[in-house]
Amino acid sequence: MSCRRVVLIGLTFGAVLVLASCSGGPKGPLTNHPASSGWEDVVADDLLNCEFSQGSWAVEDGVLTRKGGGSIWTKAHYGDFILDLEFKVDKGTNSGVFFRTADIKDPVQTGIEVQIYDSHGKEKATKYDCGAIYDIQEPSANTVKPAGEWNRMTIMAKGSKISIVMNDEQIIDIDLDNWTEANKNFDGTKNKFNTAYKDSARVGAFGFQDHGKAVWYRNVRVKEL
C-alpha cells in the first residue's frame, strides 16, 4: 500500500494531524483480521509520541501497561484507518480504545470509544460490554476471552463506516450517518452524547483509557486509508 502523507503541526489542542492518501484497504466492512505486513507502530517504546501524565503508563517488554493516573493519547491524529491491537484485561477491568478524539480533555463527548471490559461469559452483550461502541452499538457477539488472556481487535474507520473484528469474528458494522440526533441511538434508545454521531469528528487522536483497573495493550499498529 502506498501513501502520501502530510503532517501539520500546531493545530488545535497542540496536536499533530496526519493526513494521508492511500490506496488499498477493504472495499467493504472489515470481516476478518488483516495481513500482518505494512503497518506503522502507534506507540513508541519511549512514549515520546504520546501525551499522558508522567508515570501513568509504561512500555514493559513491548507491552503498553497501565500504572494509574490517567489515560494516554497519541499526539498524531488519524482520519480513515485500520487500527490493529491486542489487549488483556484483569478481573473487573473497565477500559476503552478511543479514536477520532478531537479534544483529549473531553474525550467522551468528542471521540468514539470501543469498550474494553471484562465481560467474558455473558450470554448477550450490551452497549457497555467489550467490543461495543460505547453507549451506541452493542457487539453482535460476545467474543472476549477470560481475564488474563490476550485478545486481538481490529477497528476500521472509513468516512462514516465503522467495523470491528475481535478474535476472528466481526462484531460491529455500522454507519455513523444513521445516528442523526443527539442523545438518541439508531434503535431509539437514549445515549449520553450531546452531538449526533453523524456530526462527530472524522479526525482525531487514539487513546487508551485508564478507568481504575489493570489493562495491557501490545502490537498496537495502524494503516492509514
HUCOR-V906109 format. One record per run of one state. SS is the DSSP state (helix for helix, strand for strand, loop for the rest). FROM is the first residue (numbers start at 1). LEN is the number of residues. If there is no record, write none. Layout:
[[SS:FROM:LEN] [SS:FROM:LEN]]
This chain:
[[loop:1:2] [strand:3:7] [loop:10:2] [helix:12:3] [loop:15:1] [strand:16:7] [loop:23:17] [strand:40:2] [loop:42:8] [strand:50:2] [loop:52:5] [strand:57:4] [loop:61:2] [strand:63:4] [loop:67:5] [strand:72:7] [loop:79:2] [strand:81:9] [loop:90:4] [strand:94:8] [loop:102:2] [helix:104:7] [loop:111:1] [strand:112:6] [loop:118:15] [strand:133:1] [loop:134:3] [strand:137:1] [loop:138:13] [strand:151:8] [loop:159:2] [strand:161:6] [loop:167:2] [strand:169:7] [helix:176:3] [loop:179:5] [strand:184:1] [loop:185:5] [strand:190:1] [loop:191:6] [helix:197:3] [loop:200:4] [strand:204:5] [loop:209:6] [strand:215:10] [loop:225:1]]
